Amino acid sequence: MSQLLNKMKEAKDYISSKHSKKPAIGVVLGSGLGDFVNQLTDTTIIDYQDIPHFPKTTVDGHAGKLVIGKLGQHEVILMQGRYHYYEGYSMQEVTFPIRVFRLLGVKTLIVTNACGGLNPNFSPGDLMLITDHINFTGDNPLIGKNIDELGPRFPDMSRAYDPELQNHVKHAADRLNIPLQQGVYVAISGPSYMTKAELKMLRYIGGDAVGMSTVPEVIVANHMQMKVIGLSCITDMAIPEELKPLTHEEVIRVANETKPAFERLLKEIILTLEIESA
């Protein structure tokens, strides 16, 4: 068995020893969105630092806790904060929890993030359904020897964000009367925000929003045959012609203001999902 498989099993066994029920839905909570864990009941909370082979989070707005519990009829596992490539972790380390999710039984992954809006029709505080992505990080978590037990050498990414689940999200937003933008998410490595020239380029190649996460997790989820929903909170406008200085504190502030609508939508999405337990 490969070293990665051994590490996955050790992490999975530790988590299972703390919470015996198998989750079918996994959620990655982005910057400022971690309070969604309060929607769960019968929860088990585990610090990342206590889980074998889980790195530590180093970014404000990412609590670094794994929360497992019940939401409606579903057993759900939440990452209260994620890892980023710019923290100095490898792509394999960034995506390690997603691999463990699959081993625990997760079939549907919901990834969320706070990001900048490239589309001039967007506004800060908008929620965006990710319909596709562009990997502009300069790296890929699948580089290296493929482990056939986890997935194919060349996984298809033409349905990276499951079309049926996209419709599910749109219907949920309609029921709640929550406006929902749709678009292409561009992932960059960070941690610096982009220049005007770089933003013009990303918009020209088809990007609607830009951020520093999500895509590596989605690639690994697809590699392991998980269905994916992607949701973004537009916290600032990355319009090159109107660009203003930006801070991480401002990103967190807008994410917090958008949190009530985000939490209502995410809760409705999960409650109305039809999924078999693993």
DRENTOR-923736 format. One record per residue (C-alpha): residue number from 0; residue in three letters; chain; x, y, z. Coordinates in pm, whole numbers, always signed. Layout:
# residues N
<node pos="NUM" code="Ala" unit="A" px="X" py="Y" pz="Z"/>
...
***
This chain:
# residues 278
<node pos="0" code="Met" unit="A" px="+0" py="+0" pz="+0"/>
<node pos="1" code="Ser" unit="A" px="+131" py="+346" pz="-88"/>
<node pos="2" code="Gln" unit="A" px="+237" py="+600" pz="+173"/>
<node pos="3" code="Leu" unit="A" px="-59" py="+824" pz="+80"/>
<node pos="4" code="Leu" unit="A" px="-309" py="+539" pz="+124"/>
<node pos="5" code="Asn" unit="A" px="-160" py="+457" pz="+463"/>
<node pos="6" code="Lys" unit="A" px="-188" py="+819" pz="+573"/>
<node pos="7" code="Met" unit="A" px="-548" py="+837" pz="+449"/>
<node pos="8" code="Lys" unit="A" px="-642" py="+524" pz="+640"/>
<node pos="9" code="Glu" unit="A" px="-479" py="+649" pz="+961"/>
<node pos="10" code="Ala" unit="A" px="-666" py="+980" pz="+939"/>
<node pos="11" code="Lys" unit="A" px="-991" py="+805" pz="+853"/>
<node pos="12" code="Asp" unit="A" px="-956" py="+557" pz="+1140"/>
<node pos="13" code="Tyr" unit="A" px="-892" py="+837" pz="+1390"/>
<node pos="14" code="Ile" unit="A" px="-1197" py="+1036" pz="+1275"/>
<node pos="15" code="Ser" unit="A" px="-1414" py="+723" pz="+1279"/>
<node pos="16" code="Ser" unit="A" px="-1302" py="+649" pz="+1635"/>
<node pos="17" code="Lys" unit="A" px="-1446" py="+986" pz="+1740"/>
<node pos="18" code="His" unit="A" px="-1767" py="+969" pz="+1533"/>
<node pos="19" code="Ser" unit="A" px="-1894" py="+630" pz="+1422"/>
<node pos="20" code="Lys" unit="A" px="-2164" py="+740" pz="+1175"/>
<node pos="21" code="Lys" unit="A" px="-2061" py="+766" pz="+809"/>
<node pos="22" code="Pro" unit="A" px="-2115" py="+1103" pz="+639"/>
<node pos="23" code="Ala" unit="A" px="-2242" py="+1110" pz="+280"/>
<node pos="24" code="Ile" unit="A" px="-2202" py="+1486" pz="+234"/>
<node pos="25" code="Gly" unit="A" px="-1885" py="+1686" pz="+284"/>
<node pos="26" code="Val" unit="A" px="-1861" py="+2065" pz="+299"/>
<node pos="27" code="Val" unit="A" px="-1555" py="+2290" pz="+282"/>
<node pos="28" code="Leu" unit="A" px="-1631" py="+2627" pz="+444"/>
<node pos="29" code="Gly" unit="A" px="-1437" py="+2923" pz="+305"/>
<node pos="30" code="Ser" unit="A" px="-1319" py="+3249" pz="+461"/>
<node pos="31" code="Gly" unit="A" px="-1570" py="+3397" pz="+705"/>
<node pos="32" code="Leu" unit="A" px="-1824" py="+3120" pz="+647"/>
<node pos="33" code="Gly" unit="A" px="-1730" py="+2884" pz="+931"/>
<node pos="34" code="Asp" unit="A" px="-2030" py="+2961" pz="+1152"/>
<node pos="35" code="Phe" unit="A" px="-2243" py="+2730" pz="+938"/>
<node pos="36" code="Val" unit="A" px="-2129" py="+2449" pz="+1166"/>
<node pos="37" code="Asn" unit="A" px="-2386" py="+2578" pz="+1418"/>
<node pos="38" code="Gln" unit="A" px="-2662" py="+2442" pz="+1191"/>
<node pos="39" code="Leu" unit="A" px="-2565" py="+2083" pz="+1277"/>
<node pos="40" code="Thr" unit="A" px="-2691" py="+1876" pz="+1568"/>
<node pos="41" code="Asp" unit="A" px="-2534" py="+1582" pz="+1751"/>
<node pos="42" code="Thr" unit="A" px="-2193" py="+1714" pz="+1656"/>
<node pos="43" code="Thr" unit="A" px="-1842" py="+1586" pz="+1706"/>
<node pos="44" code="Ile" unit="A" px="-1569" py="+1852" pz="+1681"/>
<node pos="45" code="Ile" unit="A" px="-1209" py="+1754" pz="+1609"/>
<node pos="46" code="Asp" unit="A" px="-913" py="+1991" pz="+1582"/>
<node pos="47" code="Tyr" unit="A" px="-715" py="+1943" pz="+1263"/>
<node pos="48" code="Gln" unit="A" px="-395" py="+1927" pz="+1467"/>
<node pos="49" code="Asp" unit="A" px="-526" py="+1614" pz="+1641"/>
<node pos="50" code="Ile" unit="A" px="-594" py="+1423" pz="+1319"/>
<node pos="51" code="Pro" unit="A" px="-301" py="+1223" pz="+1183"/>
<node pos="52" code="His" unit="A" px="-137" py="+1392" pz="+882"/>
<node pos="53" code="Phe" unit="A" px="-371" py="+1694" pz="+878"/>
<node pos="54" code="Pro" unit="A" px="-169" py="+2018" pz="+843"/>
<node pos="55" code="Lys" unit="A" px="-242" py="+2325" pz="+1057"/>
<node pos="56" code="Thr" unit="A" px="-438" py="+2622" pz="+920"/>
<node pos="57" code="Thr" unit="A" px="-256" py="+2954" pz="+932"/>
<node pos="58" code="Val" unit="A" px="-511" py="+3200" pz="+788"/>
<node pos="59" code="Asp" unit="A" px="-757" py="+3422" pz="+977"/>
<node pos="60" code="Gly" unit="A" px="-1117" py="+3315" pz="+919"/>
<node pos="61" code="His" unit="A" px="-1023" py="+2946" pz="+907"/>
<node pos="62" code="Ala" unit="A" px="-1080" py="+2786" pz="+1247"/>
<node pos="63" code="Gly" unit="A" px="-908" py="+2458" pz="+1168"/>
<node pos="64" code="Lys" unit="A" px="-1174" py="+2221" pz="+1299"/>
<node pos="65" code="Leu" unit="A" px="-1357" py="+1921" pz="+1156"/>
<node pos="66" code="Val" unit="A" px="-1724" py="+1913" pz="+1255"/>
<node pos="67" code="Ile" unit="A" px="-1941" py="+1606" pz="+1197"/>
<node pos="68" code="Gly" unit="A" px="-2312" py="+1593" pz="+1272"/>
<node pos="69" code="Lys" unit="A" px="-2669" py="+1575" pz="+1154"/>
<node pos="70" code="Leu" unit="A" px="-2855" py="+1815" pz="+926"/>
<node pos="71" code="Gly" unit="A" px="-3204" py="+1691" pz="+847"/>
<node pos="72" code="Gln" unit="A" px="-3177" py="+1330" pz="+736"/>
<node pos="73" code="His" unit="A" px="-2813" py="+1360" pz="+637"/>
<node pos="74" code="Glu" unit="A" px="-2490" py="+1294" pz="+821"/>
<node pos="75" code="Val" unit="A" px="-2258" py="+1578" pz="+720"/>
<node pos="76" code="Ile" unit="A" px="-1887" py="+1644" pz="+769"/>
<node pos="77" code="Leu" unit="A" px="-1765" py="+2005" pz="+757"/>
<node pos="78" code="Met" unit="A" px="-1421" py="+2155" pz="+723"/>
<node pos="79" code="Gln" unit="A" px="-1431" py="+2474" pz="+929"/>
<node pos="80" code="Gly" unit="A" px="-1149" py="+2630" pz="+732"/>
<node pos="81" code="Arg" unit="A" px="-927" py="+2493" pz="+457"/>
<node pos="82" code="Tyr" unit="A" px="-563" py="+2476" pz="+353"/>
<node pos="83" code="His" unit="A" px="-418" py="+2694" pz="+78"/>
<node pos="84" code="Tyr" unit="A" px="-130" py="+2642" pz="-162"/>
<node pos="85" code="Tyr" unit="A" px="+10" py="+2983" pz="-68"/>
<node pos="86" code="Glu" unit="A" px="+55" py="+2872" pz="+294"/>
<node pos="87" code="Gly" unit="A" px="+348" py="+2665" pz="+171"/>
<node pos="88" code="Tyr" unit="A" px="+169" py="+2331" pz="+159"/>
<node pos="89" code="Ser" unit="A" px="+194" py="+2105" pz="-143"/>
<node pos="90" code="Met" unit="A" px="-113" py="+2045" pz="-355"/>
<node pos="91" code="Gln" unit="A" px="-126" py="+1694" pz="-211"/>
<node pos="92" code="Glu" unit="A" px="-137" py="+1834" pz="+142"/>
<node pos="93" code="Val" unit="A" px="-398" py="+2094" pz="+49"/>
<node pos="94" code="Thr" unit="A" px="-630" py="+1824" pz="-85"/>
<node pos="95" code="Phe" unit="A" px="-555" py="+1549" pz="+169"/>
<node pos="96" code="Pro" unit="A" px="-877" py="+1607" pz="+370"/>
<node pos="97" code="Ile" unit="A" px="-1086" py="+1560" pz="+55"/>
<node pos="98" code="Arg" unit="A" px="-926" py="+1221" pz="+1"/>
<node pos="99" code="Val" unit="A" px="-1006" py="+1129" pz="+362"/>
<node pos="100" code="Phe" unit="A" px="-1366" py="+1247" pz="+314"/>
<node pos="101" code="Arg" unit="A" px="-1409" py="+993" pz="+35"/>
<node pos="102" code="Leu" unit="A" px="-1264" py="+717" pz="+248"/>
<node pos="103" code="Leu" unit="A" px="-1513" py="+809" pz="+522"/>
<node pos="104" code="Gly" unit="A" px="-1801" py="+765" pz="+276"/>
<node pos="105" code="Val" unit="A" px="-1863" py="+1111" pz="+132"/>
<node pos="106" code="Lys" unit="A" px="-2022" py="+1100" pz="-214"/>
<node pos="107" code="Thr" unit="A" px="-2120" py="+1464" pz="-258"/>
<node pos="108" code="Leu" unit="A" px="-1879" py="+1750" pz="-187"/>
<node pos="109" code="Ile" unit="A" px="-1985" py="+2113" pz="-147"/>
<node pos="110" code="Val" unit="A" px="-1697" py="+2360" pz="-175"/>
<node pos="111" code="Thr" unit="A" px="-1742" py="+2724" pz="-78"/>
<node pos="112" code="Asn" unit="A" px="-1514" py="+3026" pz="-94"/>
<node pos="113" code="Ala" unit="A" px="-1487" py="+3401" pz="-69"/>
<node pos="114" code="Cys" unit="A" px="-1359" py="+3554" pz="-393"/>
<node pos="115" code="Gly" unit="A" px="-1331" py="+3860" pz="-613"/>
<node pos="116" code="Gly" unit="A" px="-1580" py="+3937" pz="-887"/>
<node pos="117" code="Leu" unit="A" px="-1443" py="+3978" pz="-1240"/>
<node pos="118" code="Asn" unit="A" px="-1786" py="+4004" pz="-1402"/>
<node pos="119" code="Pro" unit="A" px="-1901" py="+4369" pz="-1402"/>
<node pos="120" code="Asn" unit="A" px="-2261" py="+4251" pz="-1354"/>
<node pos="121" code="Phe" unit="A" px="-2170" py="+4118" pz="-1008"/>
<node pos="122" code="Ser" unit="A" px="-2169" py="+4313" pz="-680"/>
<node pos="123" code="Pro" unit="A" px="-2001" py="+4256" pz="-342"/>
<node pos="124" code="Gly" unit="A" px="-2226" py="+4029" pz="-136"/>
<node pos="125" code="Asp" unit="A" px="-2353" py="+3829" pz="-435"/>
<node pos="126" code="Leu" unit="A" px="-2359" py="+3451" pz="-419"/>
<node pos="127" code="Met" unit="A" px="-2232" py="+3268" pz="-729"/>
<node pos="128" code="Leu" unit="A" px="-2291" py="+2910" pz="-839"/>
<node pos="129" code="Ile" unit="A" px="-1968" py="+2782" pz="-990"/>
<node pos="130" code="Thr" unit="A" px="-2045" py="+2630" pz="-1330"/>
<node pos="131" code="Asp" unit="A" px="-1685" py="+2564" pz="-1432"/>
<node pos="132" code="His" unit="A" px="-1332" py="+2664" pz="-1342"/>
<node pos="133" code="Ile" unit="A" px="-993" py="+2760" pz="-1480"/>
<node pos="134" code="Asn" unit="A" px="-689" py="+2628" pz="-1297"/>
<node pos="135" code="Phe" unit="A" px="-441" py="+2916" pz="-1305"/>
<node pos="136" code="Thr" unit="A" px="-241" py="+2806" pz="-999"/>
<node pos="137" code="Gly" unit="A" px="+44" py="+2663" pz="-1205"/>
<node pos="138" code="Asp" unit="A" px="+12" py="+2326" pz="-1033"/>
<node pos="139" code="Asn" unit="A" px="-216" py="+2023" pz="-1010"/>
<node pos="140" code="Pro" unit="A" px="-271" py="+1788" pz="-713"/>
<node pos="141" code="Leu" unit="A" px="-262" py="+1484" pz="-942"/>
<node pos="142" code="Ile" unit="A" px="+95" py="+1542" pz="-1062"/>
<node pos="143" code="Gly" unit="A" px="+312" py="+1245" pz="-971"/>
<node pos="144" code="Lys" unit="A" px="+253" py="+873" pz="-963"/>
<node pos="145" code="Asn" unit="A" px="-116" py="+788" pz="-993"/>
<node pos="146" code="Ile" unit="A" px="-272" py="+559" pz="-734"/>
<node pos="147" code="Asp" unit="A" px="-516" py="+347" pz="-931"/>
<node pos="148" code="Glu" unit="A" px="-716" py="+259" pz="-619"/>
<node pos="149" code="Leu" unit="A" px="-812" py="+627" pz="-588"/>
<node pos="150" code="Gly" unit="A" px="-893" py="+712" pz="-947"/>
<node pos="151" code="Pro" unit="A" px="-779" py="+709" pz="-1312"/>
<node pos="152" code="Arg" unit="A" px="-452" py="+852" pz="-1440"/>
<node pos="153" code="Phe" unit="A" px="-640" py="+1099" pz="-1662"/>
<node pos="154" code="Pro" unit="A" px="-970" py="+1190" pz="-1495"/>
<node pos="155" code="Asp" unit="A" px="-1236" py="+1364" pz="-1701"/>
<node pos="156" code="Met" unit="A" px="-1317" py="+1720" pz="-1592"/>
<node pos="157" code="Ser" unit="A" px="-1593" py="+1804" pz="-1841"/>
<node pos="158" code="Arg" unit="A" px="-1851" py="+1775" pz="-1559"/>
<node pos="159" code="Ala" unit="A" px="-1633" py="+1897" pz="-1274"/>
<node pos="160" code="Tyr" unit="A" px="-1940" py="+2062" pz="-1117"/>
<node pos="161" code="Asp" unit="A" px="-2225" py="+1816" pz="-1151"/>
<node pos="162" code="Pro" unit="A" px="-2496" py="+1956" pz="-1385"/>
<node pos="163" code="Glu" unit="A" px="-2783" py="+1790" pz="-1200"/>
<node pos="164" code="Leu" unit="A" px="-2660" py="+1930" pz="-871"/>
<node pos="165" code="Gln" unit="A" px="-2627" py="+2274" pz="-1030"/>
<node pos="166" code="Asn" unit="A" px="-2998" py="+2256" pz="-1111"/>
<node pos="167" code="His" unit="A" px="-3064" py="+2147" pz="-753"/>
<node pos="168" code="Val" unit="A" px="-2887" py="+2458" pz="-623"/>
<node pos="169" code="Lys" unit="A" px="-3074" py="+2689" pz="-860"/>
<node pos="170" code="His" unit="A" px="-3410" py="+2545" pz="-752"/>
<node pos="171" code="Ala" unit="A" px="-3311" py="+2587" pz="-386"/>
<node pos="172" code="Ala" unit="A" px="-3221" py="+2953" pz="-445"/>
<node pos="173" code="Asp" unit="A" px="-3551" py="+3010" pz="-626"/>
<node pos="174" code="Arg" unit="A" px="-3749" py="+2862" pz="-338"/>
<node pos="175" code="Leu" unit="A" px="-3577" py="+3098" pz="-95"/>
<node pos="176" code="Asn" unit="A" px="-3588" py="+3401" pz="-328"/>
<node pos="177" code="Ile" unit="A" px="-3212" py="+3436" pz="-299"/>
<node pos="178" code="Pro" unit="A" px="-3050" py="+3592" pz="-608"/>
<node pos="179" code="Leu" unit="A" px="-2784" py="+3360" pz="-747"/>
<node pos="180" code="Gln" unit="A" px="-2519" py="+3453" pz="-999"/>
<node pos="181" code="Gln" unit="A" px="-2352" py="+3186" pz="-1212"/>
<node pos="182" code="Gly" unit="A" px="-2004" py="+3179" pz="-1352"/>
<node pos="183" code="Val" unit="A" px="-1653" py="+3048" pz="-1401"/>
<node pos="184" code="Tyr" unit="A" px="-1415" py="+3053" pz="-1105"/>
<node pos="185" code="Val" unit="A" px="-1046" py="+3115" pz="-1174"/>
<node pos="186" code="Ala" unit="A" px="-801" py="+2978" pz="-918"/>
<node pos="187" code="Ile" unit="A" px="-468" py="+3155" pz="-866"/>
<node pos="188" code="Ser" unit="A" px="-191" py="+3061" pz="-627"/>
<node pos="189" code="Gly" unit="A" px="-184" py="+3387" pz="-426"/>
<node pos="190" code="Pro" unit="A" px="-116" py="+3517" pz="-169"/>
<node pos="191" code="Ser" unit="A" px="-80" py="+3855" pz="-342"/>
<node pos="192" code="Tyr" unit="A" px="-390" py="+4005" pz="-498"/>
<node pos="193" code="Met" unit="A" px="-370" py="+4052" pz="-873"/>
<node pos="194" code="Thr" unit="A" px="-256" py="+4349" pz="-1080"/>
<node pos="195" code="Lys" unit="A" px="-485" py="+4533" pz="-1319"/>
<node pos="196" code="Ala" unit="A" px="-317" py="+4368" pz="-1618"/>
<node pos="197" code="Glu" unit="A" px="-357" py="+4021" pz="-1467"/>
<node pos="198" code="Leu" unit="A" px="-725" py="+4080" pz="-1395"/>
<node pos="199" code="Lys" unit="A" px="-783" py="+4196" pz="-1752"/>
<node pos="200" code="Met" unit="A" px="-625" py="+3873" pz="-1874"/>
<node pos="201" code="Leu" unit="A" px="-842" py="+3653" pz="-1647"/>
<node pos="202" code="Arg" unit="A" px="-1157" py="+3830" pz="-1758"/>
<node pos="203" code="Tyr" unit="A" px="-1052" py="+3799" pz="-2122"/>
<node pos="204" code="Ile" unit="A" px="-1007" py="+3421" pz="-2095"/>
<node pos="205" code="Gly" unit="A" px="-1355" py="+3375" pz="-1948"/>
<node pos="206" code="Gly" unit="A" px="-1331" py="+3419" pz="-1572"/>
<node pos="207" code="Asp" unit="A" px="-1625" py="+3556" pz="-1373"/>
<node pos="208" code="Ala" unit="A" px="-1459" py="+3535" pz="-1031"/>
<node pos="209" code="Val" unit="A" px="-1106" py="+3487" pz="-896"/>
<node pos="210" code="Gly" unit="A" px="-981" py="+3327" pz="-577"/>
<node pos="211" code="Met" unit="A" px="-701" py="+3130" pz="-413"/>
<node pos="212" code="Ser" unit="A" px="-865" py="+2795" pz="-335"/>
<node pos="213" code="Thr" unit="A" px="-1131" py="+2542" pz="-434"/>
<node pos="214" code="Val" unit="A" px="-1001" py="+2414" pz="-769"/>
<node pos="215" code="Pro" unit="A" px="-741" py="+2170" pz="-625"/>
<node pos="216" code="Glu" unit="A" px="-1012" py="+2023" pz="-401"/>
<node pos="217" code="Val" unit="A" px="-1251" py="+1989" pz="-695"/>
<node pos="218" code="Ile" unit="A" px="-989" py="+1814" pz="-908"/>
<node pos="219" code="Val" unit="A" px="-922" py="+1556" pz="-635"/>
<node pos="220" code="Ala" unit="A" px="-1295" py="+1508" pz="-570"/>
<node pos="221" code="Asn" unit="A" px="-1352" py="+1431" pz="-937"/>
<node pos="222" code="His" unit="A" px="-1051" py="+1199" pz="-938"/>
<node pos="223" code="Met" unit="A" px="-1222" py="+998" pz="-663"/>
<node pos="224" code="Gln" unit="A" px="-1566" py="+1001" pz="-833"/>
<node pos="225" code="Met" unit="A" px="-1733" py="+1248" pz="-598"/>
<node pos="226" code="Lys" unit="A" px="-2007" py="+1481" pz="-721"/>
<node pos="227" code="Val" unit="A" px="-1931" py="+1848" pz="-660"/>
<node pos="228" code="Ile" unit="A" px="-2126" py="+2167" pz="-590"/>
<node pos="229" code="Gly" unit="A" px="-1931" py="+2494" pz="-591"/>
<node pos="230" code="Leu" unit="A" px="-2054" py="+2816" pz="-425"/>
<node pos="231" code="Ser" unit="A" px="-1873" py="+3149" pz="-408"/>
<node pos="232" code="Cys" unit="A" px="-1937" py="+3460" pz="-202"/>
<node pos="233" code="Ile" unit="A" px="-1832" py="+3767" pz="-401"/>
<node pos="234" code="Thr" unit="A" px="-1661" py="+3980" pz="-136"/>
<node pos="235" code="Asp" unit="A" px="-1504" py="+4244" pz="-360"/>
<node pos="236" code="Met" unit="A" px="-1497" py="+4357" pz="-720"/>
<node pos="237" code="Ala" unit="A" px="-1179" py="+4276" pz="-911"/>
<node pos="238" code="Ile" unit="A" px="-1262" py="+4507" pz="-1203"/>
<node pos="239" code="Pro" unit="A" px="-928" py="+4633" pz="-1338"/>
<node pos="240" code="Glu" unit="A" px="-1065" py="+4969" pz="-1455"/>
<node pos="241" code="Glu" unit="A" px="-1205" py="+5040" pz="-1106"/>
<node pos="242" code="Leu" unit="A" px="-955" py="+4855" pz="-888"/>
<node pos="243" code="Lys" unit="A" px="-910" py="+4976" pz="-531"/>
<node pos="244" code="Pro" unit="A" px="-663" py="+4857" pz="-264"/>
<node pos="245" code="Leu" unit="A" px="-794" py="+4544" pz="-89"/>
<node pos="246" code="Thr" unit="A" px="-726" py="+4378" pz="+247"/>
<node pos="247" code="His" unit="A" px="-812" py="+4035" pz="+384"/>
<node pos="248" code="Glu" unit="A" px="-1004" py="+4208" pz="+663"/>
<node pos="249" code="Glu" unit="A" px="-1235" py="+4362" pz="+404"/>
<node pos="250" code="Val" unit="A" px="-1293" py="+4020" pz="+247"/>
<node pos="251" code="Ile" unit="A" px="-1391" py="+3875" pz="+586"/>
<node pos="252" code="Arg" unit="A" px="-1619" py="+4171" pz="+661"/>
<node pos="253" code="Val" unit="A" px="-1824" py="+4126" pz="+343"/>
<node pos="254" code="Ala" unit="A" px="-1832" py="+3748" pz="+387"/>
<node pos="255" code="Asn" unit="A" px="-1978" py="+3800" pz="+735"/>
<node pos="256" code="Glu" unit="A" px="-2243" py="+4036" pz="+599"/>
<node pos="257" code="Thr" unit="A" px="-2343" py="+3779" pz="+336"/>
<node pos="258" code="Lys" unit="A" px="-2345" py="+3493" pz="+586"/>
<node pos="259" code="Pro" unit="A" px="-2723" py="+3485" pz="+661"/>
<node pos="260" code="Ala" unit="A" px="-2820" py="+3436" pz="+295"/>
<node pos="261" code="Phe" unit="A" px="-2533" py="+3195" pz="+239"/>
<node pos="262" code="Glu" unit="A" px="-2630" py="+2983" pz="+539"/>
<node pos="263" code="Arg" unit="A" px="-2997" py="+2972" pz="+438"/>
<node pos="264" code="Leu" unit="A" px="-2907" py="+2859" pz="+88"/>
<node pos="265" code="Leu" unit="A" px="-2651" py="+2599" pz="+198"/>
<node pos="266" code="Lys" unit="A" px="-2893" py="+2457" pz="+454"/>
<node pos="267" code="Glu" unit="A" px="-3170" py="+2428" pz="+194"/>
<node pos="268" code="Ile" unit="A" px="-2933" py="+2261" pz="-53"/>
<node pos="269" code="Ile" unit="A" px="-2832" py="+1996" pz="+200"/>
<node pos="270" code="Leu" unit="A" px="-3177" py="+1936" pz="+346"/>
<node pos="271" code="Thr" unit="A" px="-3326" py="+1867" pz="+3"/>
<node pos="272" code="Leu" unit="A" px="-3045" py="+1656" pz="-138"/>
<node pos="273" code="Glu" unit="A" px="-3135" py="+1300" pz="-225"/>
<node pos="274" code="Ile" unit="A" px="-2833" py="+1081" pz="-169"/>
<node pos="275" code="Glu" unit="A" px="-2766" py="+728" pz="-61"/>
<node pos="276" code="Ser" unit="A" px="-2545" py="+665" pz="+238"/>
<node pos="277" code="Ala" unit="A" px="-2208" py="+514" pz="+161"/>
***
